[in-house]
């Protein structure tokens, strides 16, 4: 049994399903989390190709940098409806 092929197929399914989830999710927070799963899964593919440096850069730059930036953008742009209701009632 070829374990590399099974691992590749498993992570290919994870990558594709999380990428589809990024597009189909309506909540930006869940979309950002699925983007992190997709980027980490791509890093696993790089490790399977014996490109450890590229996998490390994938995790550091994309997951560590871009995903944190997206997380801050989501946190800063979302409004809490309870706060706006209190202002309107006062």
N, C-alpha and C positions, 0 to 999 in steps of 0.2 A: 504494500500500500504506500502510495506516494504522499507523505505528510505535507510536503511543500505545496502540492497542488490543492490539497484540502484547505490549508491555511490561506492560500491565495484566494480561493473561491469564497471562503468565509469572510475575509476582509474586503473582498470586492463587493459582496452583498451588503456589508455594513457601510461601505463608502457610498454605494449607489443609493441605498435606502435613506441614509442620512442626508445626502445631497438633495434627494427628492423632497424630504421633509423640510429642508431649509426653504425651498420654494413654496411649498404648500401650507406651511404654518402661518396662521394669521397673527399670532402673538410674537412680537419681535424678540422677546427674551428666549422663548423656546427655539426660535429660528437660530439665534446666536449660539445656543448650546448645541444644537445639531450641527452647526458649522464647525464647532470645536471638535465634535466627534468625527466629522468628515476629514478635517485636517489631520487629526491624530491617526486616523486610519490610513491616510496617504503616507504619513511618516512610517507606519509599519510596512507599507509596500516598499519604501526606500530601504528599510533595513533588510527586507527579504532579497533585495537586489544587491546587497552588500555595499550600499552607499550610506554608511553610517553618518558621515559628515553632513550630507544633504538632509538626512532625517533629523539630525540635531538642529540644523538651521531651520528646517520646517517647523519644528516644535518651538524653538526660541523666537523666531521672527513672526511666524503667522499665528500660532496658538498663543504665544506669550505676548506679542505686541498687538497684532491686529484684532484679536478677539477681545483683549482688554479694552482697546479703543472702542470697539463696537459696544461692549458692555457699558462703558461710561456714557456713550451717546444714547443708548436706550434708557439708562437711568436718568439722564438729564432731560430728555425730551418727553418722557411719559408724565402725564398729569394725573394726580389723584382726584377722582371725582368727589370724594368726601370733603376735601378742602374747598373746592369750588362751590359746593352746596352750602357750606357754612358762610362763605362770603356773601352769597346771594340772599340768604335768610337774614343776615345781620343788617 
